[in-house]
């Protein structure tokens, strides 16, 4: 048994509470649970207790690119960032377009410190042509479908995919960029691309595809999730589509509400990401969308690359940045400590909402059109112990059970405990991830993960 003692619940109305964990689940929550000799006690005084974060957009590069990241190193990075559940995109080698690859990911994830769930590809080989077997992917354990990294260019293919996804009660996660307009360009089309004398990725390349996919989702009555929203125009399109009744949700990432295209001038390829960092007015619109509920989720799009790859010239380096170990702190620093969002709302964006979108918390209906916004409004243990317990028991990672995104009696004990005020400086050399390609290296952040508990087991001690 573990007793979390004296922490403050993330819900601003709940106050101080103790949390008792037994047999992998939350057994009791009250303001004064009596300690016994059989309990391991975590002193959470001055800290926040919240449901473990749910990151619905990560790239763990397994199979195919293990030099960048593995399922185990990615899961260790997730645990260090307070993430108890993460969902892997299918752009591996081979792509996760068959039941066999989905089962491979699930098998590898059984020894991970946190729950790792796979997404299946929408099209065979992520080539945007022939649809995969959605039924087989779902039955093998895929929790959603996406061709992220290879946006579906054909409207006909996307229409068919949305229809078949609806028939299988699956959500499609769409990377919205027009390939003809973005090609392999490295930066936003704007002042920085002009200054560097290179072509850029225009905002309209994203916005045209957001417009197309939201209209198709409305036409087909299908569920659609828009990945990594980066432009003011996309926010407005999503806002209008929701008002029209489309069953859509949307995410953004910390880089899109904290950094602008100017970061490319300072950090070069470390600031190269798809979609690209945009202009100041886009950052402001993303924040507004987070505040008014247009954007439902903050995810990381954790995309590891090797040092060698990221040292290439800007136009030749791969796009992507890692984010699992900084996402909560960056969000607290830029949105909570500036008074833009409450803790309740941040936990909704980073835990409750993604869990419900993916159906991982079976208590409640999936978030969609017309759904209310969720959450608007003893001695320390293990001194000297390793951060990750290599003996973590095998989990049924494909199970959709009460727990993800929930902090309630009876739920699986997936919990993050963090100090919202502790200041620290990002040092990528200390990351659990195999890669260090973060644009936040050296940044001073406010908010530190102290413990991550997954299925009732402490998997990270900060």
Sine and cosine of phi, psi and omega as CSV:
sin_phi,cos_phi,sin_psi,cos_psi,sin_omega,cos_omega
0.00,0.00,0.60,-0.80,0.08,-1.00
-0.86,-0.52,0.72,-0.69,0.09,-1.00
-0.90,-0.43,0.90,-0.45,0.11,-0.99
-1.00,-0.01,0.90,-0.45,-0.23,-0.97
-0.93,-0.37,0.79,-0.61,0.25,-0.97
0.98,0.20,0.27,0.96,0.02,-1.00
-0.99,0.10,0.20,-0.98,0.05,-1.00
-0.96,-0.29,0.81,-0.59,0.01,-1.00
-0.92,0.40,0.53,-0.85,-0.04,-1.00
-0.89,0.45,-0.45,0.89,0.03,-1.00
-0.94,0.35,0.88,-0.48,-0.10,-0.99
-0.88,0.47,-0.31,0.95,-0.02,-1.00
-1.00,-0.04,-0.15,0.99,-0.17,-0.99
-1.00,-0.02,-0.51,0.86,0.03,-1.00
0.98,0.21,-0.40,-0.92,-0.06,-1.00
-0.98,0.19,0.60,-0.80,0.02,-1.00
-0.43,-0.90,0.49,-0.87,0.21,-0.98
-0.99,-0.12,0.50,-0.87,0.03,-1.00
-0.78,-0.63,0.84,-0.54,0.02,-1.00
-0.98,-0.20,0.78,-0.62,-0.03,-1.00
-0.91,-0.42,0.78,-0.62,-0.01,-1.00
-0.56,-0.83,0.72,-0.70,0.03,-1.00
0.81,0.58,0.62,0.78,0.08,-1.00
0.98,0.19,0.06,1.00,-0.04,-1.00
-0.78,-0.63,0.28,-0.96,0.09,-1.00
-0.98,0.20,0.91,-0.41,-0.08,-1.00
-1.00,-0.02,-0.51,0.86,-0.03,-1.00
-0.33,-0.94,0.47,-0.88,0.10,-0.99
-0.62,-0.79,0.86,-0.51,0.06,-1.00
-0.33,-0.94,0.07,-1.00,-0.10,-0.99
-1.00,0.09,-0.05,1.00,-0.03,-1.00
-0.33,-0.94,0.97,0.23,0.04,-1.00
-1.00,0.06,0.76,-0.65,-0.07,-1.00
-0.96,0.28,0.74,-0.67,0.04,-1.00
-0.97,0.24,0.55,-0.84,0.14,-0.99
-0.77,-0.63,0.23,-0.97,-0.05,-1.00
-0.91,0.41,-0.35,0.94,-0.05,-1.00
-1.00,0.10,-0.08,1.00,-0.07,-1.00
-1.00,-0.07,0.60,-0.80,0.27,-0.96
-1.00,-0.03,0.80,-0.60,-0.13,-0.99
-0.95,-0.32,0.77,-0.64,0.13,-0.99
-0.96,-0.27,0.88,-0.48,0.04,-1.00
-0.99,0.14,0.96,-0.29,-0.06,-1.00
-0.97,-0.26,0.35,0.94,0.00,-1.00
-0.84,0.54,0.76,-0.65,-0.01,-1.00
0.99,0.16,0.05,1.00,-0.04,-1.00
-0.93,-0.38,0.26,-0.96,0.04,-1.00
-0.98,-0.19,0.69,-0.72,0.08,-1.00
-0.95,-0.32,0.80,-0.60,-0.04,-1.00
-0.57,-0.82,0.31,-0.95,0.10,-1.00
-0.89,0.45,0.60,-0.80,0.02,-1.00
-0.80,0.60,0.61,-0.80,-0.05,-1.00
-0.93,0.38,0.46,-0.89,0.03,-1.00
-0.85,-0.53,0.95,-0.31,-0.02,-1.00
-0.99,-0.17,0.95,-0.33,-0.10,-0.99
-1.00,-0.04,0.34,0.94,0.01,-1.00
-0.42,-0.91,1.00,-0.02,0.07,-1.00
-0.71,-0.70,0.35,-0.94,0.09,-1.00
-0.85,-0.53,0.92,-0.39,-0.02,-1.00
-0.97,-0.24,0.03,1.00,0.24,-0.97
0.90,0.44,0.25,0.97,-0.05,-1.00
-0.83,-0.55,0.88,-0.48,0.24,0.97
-1.00,0.05,0.33,-0.94,0.24,-0.97
0.93,-0.36,-0.58,0.81,-0.12,-0.99
-0.72,-0.69,0.79,0.61,-0.13,-0.99
-0.92,0.39,-0.27,0.96,0.06,-1.00
-0.95,0.31,-0.33,0.94,0.04,-1.00
-1.00,0.04,-0.71,0.71,-0.04,-1.00
-0.22,-0.98,0.41,-0.91,0.17,-0.99
-0.83,-0.56,0.18,-0.98,0.04,-1.00
-0.87,0.50,-0.62,0.78,-0.04,-1.00
-0.96,0.29,-0.66,0.75,0.01,-1.00
-0.95,0.32,-0.58,0.81,0.07,-1.00
-0.90,0.43,-0.65,0.76,0.03,-1.00
-0.92,0.39,-0.58,0.82,0.06,-1.00
-0.90,0.43,-0.65,0.76,0.07,-1.00
-0.90,0.44,-0.64,0.77,0.03,-1.00
-0.87,0.49,-0.73,0.68,0.01,-1.00
-0.86,0.52,-0.64,0.77,0.01,-1.00
-0.92,0.40,-0.38,0.93,0.02,-1.00
-0.99,-0.14,0.12,0.99,0.01,-1.00
1.00,0.10,0.19,0.98,-0.04,-1.00
-1.00,-0.03,0.86,-0.51,-0.01,-1.00
-0.99,-0.16,-0.28,0.96,0.04,-1.00
-0.63,-0.77,0.76,-0.65,0.07,-1.00
-0.68,-0.73,0.49,-0.87,-0.11,-0.99
-0.86,-0.50,0.81,-0.59,-0.14,-0.99
-1.00,-0.05,0.76,-0.65,0.11,-0.99
-0.94,0.33,0.43,-0.90,-0.17,-0.99
-1.00,-0.01,0.13,0.99,-0.07,-1.00
-0.99,0.14,0.89,0.46,0.05,-1.00
-0.98,-0.22,-0.15,-0.99,0.03,-1.00
-0.72,-0.69,0.97,-0.24,0.03,1.00
-0.96,0.29,0.29,-0.96,0.03,-1.00
-0.91,0.42,0.46,-0.89,0.01,-1.00
-0.99,0.17,0.92,0.40,-0.06,-1.00
-0.94,-0.34,0.18,0.98,-0.02,-1.00
-0.62,-0.78,0.32,-0.95,0.02,-1.00
-0.87,0.50,-0.55,0.83,-0.02,-1.00
-0.89,0.45,-0.67,0.75,0.00,-1.00
-0.95,0.33,-0.63,0.78,0.05,-1.00
-0.87,0.50,-0.70,0.71,0.01,-1.00
-0.91,0.41,-0.56,0.83,0.06,-1.00
-0.88,0.48,-0.75,0.67,0.00,-1.00
-0.88,0.48,-0.70,0.71,0.00,-1.00
-0.88,0.47,-0.66,0.75,0.01,-1.00
-0.89,0.45,-0.71,0.70,0.01,-1.00
-0.91,0.42,-0.52,0.85,-0.08,-1.00
-0.98,0.20,-0.18,0.98,-0.07,-1.00
-0.90,0.44,-0.42,0.91,0.02,-1.00
-0.98,-0.22,0.16,0.99,0.03,-1.00
-0.97,0.26,0.49,-0.87,-0.02,-1.00
-0.94,0.33,-0.36,0.93,0.04,-1.00
-0.79,-0.61,0.16,-0.99,0.00,-1.00
-0.97,0.22,0.79,-0.61,0.02,-1.00
-0.88,-0.48,0.87,-0.48,-0.06,-1.00
-0.92,-0.40,0.65,-0.76,-0.05,-1.00
-1.00,-0.08,0.54,-0.84,0.24,-0.97
-0.98,-0.18,0.55,-0.84,0.10,-0.99
-0.99,-0.12,0.42,-0.91,0.04,-1.00
-0.97,0.26,0.52,-0.85,0.06,-1.00
-0.97,0.24,-0.64,0.76,-0.03,-1.00
-0.85,-0.53,0.43,-0.90,-0.03,-1.00
-0.88,0.47,0.82,-0.57,-0.02,-1.00
0.91,0.41,0.21,0.98,-0.09,-1.00
0.79,0.61,0.62,0.79,-0.02,-1.00
-1.00,-0.06,-0.10,1.00,0.06,-1.00
0.97,0.23,0.34,0.94,-0.08,-1.00
-0.90,-0.44,-0.95,0.32,-0.07,-1.00
-0.99,-0.17,0.75,-0.67,0.00,-1.00
-0.94,0.34,0.57,-0.82,0.10,-1.00
-0.97,0.24,0.07,-1.00,0.05,-1.00
-1.00,0.09,1.00,-0.05,-0.08,-1.00
-0.86,0.51,-0.65,0.76,-0.03,-1.00
-0.89,0.46,-0.71,0.70,-0.01,-1.00
-0.91,0.41,-0.63,0.77,0.03,-1.00
-0.89,0.45,-0.70,0.72,0.00,-1.00
-0.90,0.43,-0.71,0.70,-0.03,-1.00
-0.91,0.42,-0.44,0.90,0.01,-1.00
-0.99,0.11,-0.20,0.98,0.09,-1.00
0.82,-0.58,0.02,1.00,0.06,-1.00
-0.92,0.38,0.74,-0.67,-0.06,-1.00
-0.99,-0.14,-0.17,0.99,0.06,-1.00
-0.25,-0.97,0.05,-1.00,-0.03,-1.00
-0.78,-0.62,0.59,-0.81,0.03,-1.00
-0.30,-0.96,0.51,-0.86,0.23,-0.97
-0.94,-0.35,0.51,0.86,-0.06,-1.00
-0.75,0.66,0.67,-0.74,-0.10,-0.99
1.00,-0.09,-0.43,0.90,0.05,-1.00
-0.70,-0.72,0.97,0.22,-0.09,-1.00
-0.81,0.58,0.65,-0.76,-0.01,-1.00
-0.96,0.28,0.92,-0.39,-0.10,-0.99
-1.00,0.08,-0.52,0.85,-0.07,-1.00
-0.98,0.18,0.84,-0.54,0.06,-1.00
-0.90,0.44,-0.62,0.79,0.01,-1.00
-0.88,0.47,-0.70,0.72,0.02,-1.00
-0.90,0.44,-0.67,0.74,-0.01,-1.00
-0.91,0.42,-0.63,0.78,0.04,-1.00
-0.88,0.48,-0.72,0.69,0.02,-1.00
-0.90,0.45,-0.62,0.78,0.01,-1.00
-0.90,0.43,-0.69,0.72,0.01,-1.00
-0.90,0.43,-0.63,0.77,0.03,-1.00
-0.89,0.45,-0.74,0.67,-0.02,-1.00
-0.93,0.35,-0.56,0.83,0.06,-1.00
-0.89,0.45,-0.66,0.75,0.05,-1.00
-0.87,0.49,-0.67,0.74,-0.01,-1.00
-0.90,0.44,-0.49,0.87,-0.02,-1.00
-0.98,-0.19,0.14,0.99,-0.03,-1.00
0.79,0.62,0.77,0.64,0.05,-1.00
-0.86,-0.51,0.47,-0.88,0.06,-1.00
-0.98,-0.19,0.63,-0.78,0.10,-1.00
-0.98,-0.19,0.75,-0.67,0.04,-1.00
-0.97,-0.23,0.89,-0.46,-0.17,-0.99
-0.95,-0.30,0.81,-0.58,0.19,-0.98
-1.00,0.03,0.94,-0.33,-0.14,-0.99
-0.99,-0.13,0.99,-0.15,0.15,-0.99
-0.47,-0.88,0.69,-0.72,0.08,-1.00
-0.99,0.16,0.89,-0.45,-0.12,-0.99
-0.89,0.46,-0.56,0.83,-0.02,-1.00
-0.92,0.40,-0.50,0.87,-0.04,-1.00
-1.00,0.04,-0.47,0.88,-0.09,-1.00
-0.98,-0.18,-0.44,0.90,-0.06,-1.00
0.68,0.73,-0.79,-0.61,0.08,-1.00
-0.90,-0.44,0.58,0.82,-0.04,-1.00
-0.92,0.39,0.50,-0.86,-0.23,-0.97
-1.00,-0.06,-0.39,0.92,-0.15,-0.99
-0.66,-0.75,0.14,-0.99,0.09,-1.00
-0.89,0.45,0.57,-0.82,0.13,-0.99
-0.98,0.20,0.94,-0.34,-0.08,-1.00
0.06,-1.00,-0.49,-0.87,-0.13,-0.99
-0.90,0.43,-0.57,0.82,-0.04,-1.00
-0.95,0.31,-0.67,0.74,0.04,-1.00
-0.88,0.47,-0.61,0.79,0.03,-1.00
-0.92,0.39,-0.67,0.74,-0.01,-1.00
-0.90,0.44,-0.63,0.78,-0.02,-1.00
-0.99,0.11,-0.23,0.97,0.01,-1.00
0.95,0.30,0.56,0.83,0.00,-1.00
-0.79,-0.62,0.42,-0.91,0.05,-1.00
-0.93,0.36,0.44,-0.90,-0.04,-1.00
-0.82,-0.58,0.18,-0.98,0.02,-1.00
-1.00,-0.04,0.94,-0.35,-0.08,-1.00
-0.96,0.29,0.50,-0.86,0.04,-1.00
-0.85,0.53,-0.57,0.82,-0.06,-1.00
-0.92,0.40,-0.38,0.93,0.05,-1.00
-0.90,0.44,-0.59,0.80,0.09,-1.00
-0.97,0.23,-0.72,0.70,-0.14,-0.99
-0.92,0.40,-0.60,0.80,0.05,-1.00
-0.87,0.49,-0.66,0.76,-0.03,-1.00
-0.97,0.24,-0.56,0.83,0.10,-0.99
-0.88,0.47,-0.70,0.72,0.04,-1.00
-0.86,0.50,-0.73,0.68,0.00,-1.00
-0.87,0.49,-0.76,0.65,-0.12,-0.99
-0.95,0.33,-0.59,0.81,0.04,-1.00
-0.92,0.39,-0.60,0.80,0.05,-1.00
-0.92,0.39,-0.64,0.76,0.04,-1.00
-0.91,0.41,-0.63,0.78,0.03,-1.00
-0.88,0.47,-0.66,0.75,0.03,-1.00
-0.91,0.41,-0.67,0.74,0.01,-1.00
-0.88,0.47,-0.68,0.73,-0.09,-1.00
-1.00,-0.02,-0.08,1.00,-0.04,-1.00
0.89,0.46,0.54,0.84,-0.08,-1.00
-0.97,-0.25,0.35,-0.94,0.05,-1.00
-1.00,0.04,0.72,-0.69,-0.05,-1.00
-0.67,-0.75,0.67,-0.75,0.07,-1.00
-0.84,-0.54,0.83,-0.56,0.00,-1.00
-1.00,0.00,0.85,-0.53,-0.04,-1.00
-0.99,0.13,0.41,-0.91,0.14,-0.99
0.45,0.89,0.91,0.41,0.04,-1.00
-0.91,0.42,0.73,-0.69,-0.10,-0.99
-0.75,-0.66,-0.14,0.99,-0.09,-1.00
-0.85,-0.53,0.41,-0.91,0.06,-1.00
-0.89,0.46,-0.63,0.77,0.01,-1.00
-0.89,0.46,-0.63,0.77,0.03,-1.00
-0.90,0.45,-0.66,0.75,0.02,-1.00
-0.85,0.52,-0.69,0.72,-0.03,-1.00
-0.93,0.36,-0.62,0.78,0.04,-1.00
-0.89,0.46,-0.70,0.71,0.01,-1.00
-0.90,0.43,-0.66,0.75,0.02,-1.00
-0.85,0.52,-0.72,0.70,-0.01,-1.00
-0.94,0.34,-0.61,0.79,0.01,-1.00
-0.91,0.42,-0.64,0.77,0.06,-1.00
-0.89,0.45,-0.68,0.73,0.00,-1.00
-0.89,0.46,-0.49,0.87,0.01,-1.00
-0.99,0.16,-0.11,0.99,0.06,-1.00
0.98,-0.20,0.12,0.99,0.03,-1.00
-0.91,0.42,0.65,-0.76,-0.03,-1.00
-1.00,0.07,0.94,0.35,-0.10,-0.99
-0.82,-0.57,0.45,-0.89,0.16,-0.99
-0.73,-0.68,0.17,-0.99,-0.07,-1.00
-0.50,-0.87,0.44,-0.90,0.04,-1.00
-0.78,-0.62,0.36,-0.93,0.26,-0.97
-0.70,-0.71,-0.01,-1.00,-0.07,-1.00
-0.78,-0.63,0.39,-0.92,-0.04,-1.00
-0.80,0.60,-0.58,0.82,-0.02,-1.00
-0.90,0.44,-0.44,0.90,-0.06,-1.00
-1.00,0.08,-0.20,0.98,0.11,-0.99
-0.91,-0.42,0.20,0.98,0.04,-1.00
-0.77,-0.64,-0.49,0.87,-0.12,-0.99
-0.89,-0.45,0.48,-0.88,0.10,-0.99
-0.89,-0.45,0.07,-1.00,0.02,-1.00
-0.85,0.52,-0.37,0.93,0.03,-1.00
-0.87,0.49,-0.38,0.92,-0.01,-1.00
-0.88,0.47,-0.47,0.88,0.04,-1.00
-0.88,0.48,-0.60,0.80,0.01,-1.00
-0.93,0.38,-0.48,0.88,-0.02,-1.00
-1.00,0.04,-0.62,0.78,-0.18,-0.98
-0.85,-0.52,0.01,1.00,0.06,-1.00
0.85,0.53,-0.76,-0.65,-0.12,-0.99
-0.92,0.40,-0.35,0.94,0.08,-1.00
-0.89,0.46,-0.38,0.92,0.01,-1.00
-0.98,-0.19,0.17,0.99,0.05,-1.00
-1.00,0.06,0.83,-0.57,-0.05,-1.00
-0.44,-0.90,0.42,-0.91,0.08,-1.00
-0.90,-0.43,0.79,-0.62,-0.18,0.98
-0.89,0.45,0.27,-0.96,-0.13,-0.99
-0.98,0.22,0.30,-0.96,0.18,-0.98
-0.88,0.48,0.64,-0.76,-0.16,-0.99
-0.94,-0.35,-0.38,-0.93,-0.06,-1.00
-1.00,-0.02,0.18,-0.98,-0.04,-1.00
-0.85,0.53,-0.63,0.78,-0.01,-1.00
-0.92,0.40,-0.48,0.88,0.08,-1.00
-0.94,0.33,-0.68,0.74,0.05,-1.00
-0.85,0.53,-0.70,0.72,0.01,-1.00
-0.89,0.46,-0.64,0.77,0.00,-1.00
-0.93,0.36,-0.60,0.80,0.06,-1.00
-0.88,0.47,-0.71,0.70,0.02,-1.00
-0.88,0.47,-0.68,0.74,0.04,-1.00
-0.88,0.48,-0.65,0.76,0.02,-1.00
-0.91,0.42,-0.56,0.83,0.09,-1.00
-0.93,0.37,-0.62,0.79,-0.06,-1.00
-0.96,0.28,-0.59,0.80,-0.08,-1.00
-0.99,-0.10,0.03,1.00,0.07,-1.00
1.00,-0.02,0.00,1.00,0.06,-1.00
-0.89,0.46,-0.66,0.75,0.07,-1.00
-0.99,-0.13,0.79,-0.62,-0.15,-0.99
-1.00,-0.09,-0.38,0.92,-0.22,-0.97
-0.63,-0.78,0.61,-0.80,0.28,-0.96
-0.95,-0.30,0.89,-0.45,0.07,-1.00
-0.87,-0.49,0.09,-1.00,-0.07,-1.00
-0.98,-0.19,-0.51,0.86,-0.23,-0.97
0.80,0.60,0.68,0.74,0.01,-1.00
-0.81,0.59,0.93,-0.37,-0.13,-0.99
-0.75,-0.66,1.00,0.06,-0.07,-1.00
-0.97,0.25,0.61,-0.79,0.13,-0.99
-0.67,-0.74,0.35,-0.94,-0.01,-1.00
-0.97,0.25,0.32,-0.95,0.05,-1.00
-0.86,0.50,-0.66,0.75,-0.03,-1.00
-0.87,0.50,-0.69,0.73,-0.01,-1.00
-0.91,0.42,-0.68,0.74,-0.06,-1.00
-0.98,0.21,-0.18,0.98,0.08,-1.00
-1.00,0.07,-0.08,1.00,0.06,-1.00
-0.92,0.39,0.32,-0.95,0.09,-1.00
-0.82,0.57,0.47,-0.88,-0.09,-1.00
-0.74,0.67,-0.72,0.69,-0.10,-1.00
-0.97,0.25,-0.19,0.98,-0.01,-1.00
-0.93,-0.37,-0.22,0.98,-0.02,-1.00
-0.97,0.26,0.48,-0.87,0.06,-1.00
-0.95,0.31,0.46,-0.89,0.05,-1.00
-1.00,0.10,0.55,-0.83,0.09,-1.00
0.73,-0.68,0.47,-0.88,0.05,-1.00
-0.57,-0.82,0.46,-0.89,0.03,-1.00
-1.00,0.05,0.35,-0.94,-0.07,-1.00
-0.40,-0.92,-0.09,1.00,-0.11,-0.99
-0.87,0.49,-0.59,0.80,-0.12,-0.99
-1.00,0.02,-0.03,1.00,0.00,-1.00
-0.82,-0.58,-0.15,0.99,-0.19,-0.98
-0.88,0.48,-0.72,0.70,-0.02,-1.00
-0.91,0.41,-0.70,0.71,-0.04,-1.00
-0.91,0.41,-0.66,0.75,0.04,-1.00
-0.89,0.46,-0.66,0.75,0.00,-1.00
-0.92,0.40,-0.70,0.72,0.04,-1.00
-0.88,0.47,-0.69,0.72,-0.05,-1.00
-0.89,0.45,-0.72,0.70,-0.16,-0.99
-1.00,0.00,-0.41,0.91,-0.08,-1.00
-0.90,-0.44,-0.64,0.77,-0.01,-1.00
-0.99,0.17,-0.77,0.64,-0.07,-1.00
-0.96,0.27,-0.16,0.99,0.12,-0.99
-0.99,-0.13,0.00,1.00,0.06,-1.00
0.99,0.16,0.18,0.98,-0.04,-1.00
-0.98,0.18,-0.61,0.79,-0.01,-1.00
-0.72,-0.69,0.53,-0.85,0.09,-1.00
-0.99,0.15,0.25,-0.97,0.10,-0.99
-0.87,0.49,-0.64,0.77,0.01,-1.00
-0.82,0.57,-0.74,0.67,-0.05,-1.00
-0.92,0.38,-0.63,0.77,0.01,-1.00
-0.90,0.44,-0.69,0.73,0.03,-1.00
-0.92,0.40,-0.58,0.82,0.10,-1.00
-0.87,0.50,-0.73,0.69,-0.04,-1.00
-0.92,0.39,-0.53,0.85,-0.14,-0.99
-0.96,-0.28,-0.06,1.00,-0.04,-1.00
-0.60,-0.80,-0.92,0.40,-0.13,-0.99
-0.89,0.46,-0.76,0.65,-0.05,-1.00
-0.90,0.44,-0.76,0.64,0.03,-1.00
-0.88,0.48,-0.58,0.81,0.04,-1.00
-0.88,0.48,-0.66,0.75,-0.04,-1.00
-0.97,0.23,-0.56,0.83,0.06,-1.00
-0.86,0.51,-0.66,0.75,-0.05,-1.00
-1.00,0.02,-0.02,1.00,0.01,-1.00
0.95,0.31,0.45,0.89,-0.03,-1.00
-1.00,0.07,-0.25,0.97,0.10,-0.99
-0.92,-0.40,0.99,-0.16,-0.17,-0.99
-0.97,0.26,0.02,1.00,0.05,-1.00
-0.94,0.33,-0.50,0.87,-0.25,-0.97
-0.79,-0.61,0.43,-0.90,0.06,-1.00
-0.91,0.40,0.41,-0.91,0.06,-1.00
-0.89,0.45,0.52,-0.86,0.06,-1.00
-0.95,0.31,0.68,-0.74,0.03,-1.00
-0.21,-0.98,-0.38,-0.92,-0.03,-1.00
-0.86,0.51,0.77,-0.64,0.06,-1.00
0.99,0.15,-0.10,1.00,0.00,-1.00
-0.97,0.25,0.60,-0.80,0.01,-1.00
-0.94,0.35,0.48,-0.88,0.09,-1.00
-0.93,0.36,0.70,-0.71,-0.07,-1.00
-1.00,-0.09,0.85,-0.52,0.19,-0.98
1.00,0.06,0.28,0.96,0.04,-1.00
-0.92,0.40,0.25,-0.97,-0.11,-0.99
0.91,0.41,0.00,0.00,0.00,0.00
0.00,0.00,0.08,-1.00,0.00,-1.00
-0.92,0.40,0.47,-0.88,0.09,-1.00
-0.89,0.46,0.52,-0.86,-0.05,-1.00
-1.00,-0.07,0.42,-0.91,0.25,-0.97
0.91,0.41,0.57,0.82,0.02,-1.00
-0.84,0.54,0.78,-0.62,0.01,-1.00
0.99,0.14,-0.07,1.00,-0.01,-1.00
-0.97,0.24,0.46,-0.89,0.05,-1.00
-0.90,0.43,0.47,-0.88,-0.04,-1.00
-0.90,0.44,-0.62,0.78,-0.06,-1.00
-0.92,-0.38,0.81,-0.59,0.03,-1.00
-0.99,0.13,0.94,-0.35,-0.06,-1.00
-0.92,0.38,-0.23,0.97,-0.01,-1.00
-1.00,-0.03,0.33,0.94,0.00,-1.00
-0.80,0.60,0.77,-0.64,-0.04,-1.00
-0.93,0.37,0.40,-0.92,0.04,-1.00
-0.91,0.41,0.74,-0.67,0.02,-1.00
-0.96,-0.27,0.50,-0.87,0.17,-0.98
-0.99,0.12,1.00,0.09,-0.18,-0.98
-0.92,0.38,-0.33,0.94,-0.02,-1.00
-1.00,0.07,-0.09,1.00,-0.08,-1.00
-0.95,0.30,0.71,-0.71,0.12,-0.99
-0.98,-0.20,0.97,-0.23,-0.13,-0.99
-0.73,-0.69,0.26,-0.97,0.09,-1.00
-0.84,0.54,0.82,-0.57,0.09,-1.00
0.45,-0.89,-0.81,0.59,-0.07,-1.00
-0.87,0.50,0.81,-0.59,0.01,-1.00
0.98,0.21,0.11,0.99,-0.07,-1.00
-0.89,-0.46,0.63,-0.77,0.12,-0.99
-0.80,-0.60,0.99,0.11,-0.09,-1.00
-0.44,-0.90,0.41,-0.91,0.00,-1.00
-0.87,0.50,0.74,-0.67,-0.02,-1.00
0.99,-0.14,-0.29,0.96,0.00,-1.00
-0.98,0.21,0.42,-0.91,0.15,-0.99
-0.84,0.54,0.65,-0.76,-0.07,-1.00
-0.99,0.15,0.96,0.28,0.15,-0.99
-0.97,-0.23,0.95,-0.31,-0.20,-0.98
-0.66,-0.75,0.62,-0.78,0.21,-0.98
-0.90,-0.44,0.69,-0.73,0.06,-1.00
-0.87,-0.49,0.84,-0.54,-0.06,-1.00
-0.64,-0.77,0.47,-0.88,0.11,-0.99
-1.00,-0.06,0.93,-0.37,-0.09,-1.00
-0.94,0.33,-0.25,0.97,-0.12,-0.99
-0.94,-0.33,-0.23,0.97,-0.06,-1.00
-0.91,0.42,0.76,-0.65,0.02,-1.00
-1.00,-0.09,0.61,-0.79,0.03,-1.00
-0.44,-0.90,0.33,-0.95,-0.01,-1.00
-0.93,-0.36,0.76,-0.65,-0.05,-1.00
-0.93,0.37,0.83,-0.56,0.07,-1.00
-0.81,-0.58,0.98,-0.18,-0.08,-1.00
-0.88,0.48,-0.40,0.92,0.01,-1.00
-0.92,0.40,-0.29,0.96,-0.02,-1.00
-0.99,-0.17,0.08,1.00,-0.02,-1.00
-0.92,0.39,0.46,-0.89,0.12,-0.99
-0.99,0.17,-0.43,0.90,0.05,-1.00
-0.88,0.48,0.47,-0.88,0.09,-1.00
-0.92,0.38,-0.42,0.91,-0.11,-0.99
-0.94,-0.33,0.30,-0.95,-0.06,-1.00
-0.79,-0.62,0.32,0.95,-0.11,-0.99
-0.99,0.16,0.95,0.31,0.05,-1.00
-0.92,-0.40,0.65,-0.76,0.11,-0.99
-0.99,0.13,-0.05,1.00,-0.05,-1.00
-0.99,-0.15,0.15,0.99,0.05,-1.00
-0.84,0.54,0.76,-0.65,-0.02,-1.00
1.00,0.10,-0.11,0.99,0.00,-1.00
-0.95,0.30,0.59,-0.81,0.09,-1.00
-1.00,-0.07,0.88,-0.47,-0.07,-1.00
-0.90,-0.45,0.35,-0.94,-0.03,-1.00
-0.81,-0.58,0.95,-0.32,-0.07,-1.00
0.76,-0.66,0.88,-0.48,-0.15,-0.99
-0.73,-0.69,0.79,-0.62,0.09,-1.00
-0.94,0.34,0.79,-0.62,0.00,-1.00
-0.96,-0.27,-0.60,0.80,0.04,-1.00
-0.58,-0.82,0.60,-0.80,0.24,-0.97
-0.84,-0.55,0.78,-0.63,0.01,-1.00
-0.90,-0.44,0.79,-0.61,0.00,-1.00
-0.84,-0.55,0.87,-0.50,-0.03,-1.00
0.79,0.61,0.61,0.79,0.09,-1.00
1.00,0.08,0.10,0.99,-0.01,-1.00
-0.88,-0.48,0.74,-0.67,0.05,-1.00
-0.94,0.33,0.89,-0.46,-0.04,-1.00
-0.93,-0.37,-0.16,0.99,0.10,-1.00
-0.50,-0.86,0.68,-0.73,0.11,-0.99
-0.79,-0.61,0.90,-0.43,-0.07,-1.00
-1.00,-0.03,0.00,0.00,0.00,0.00
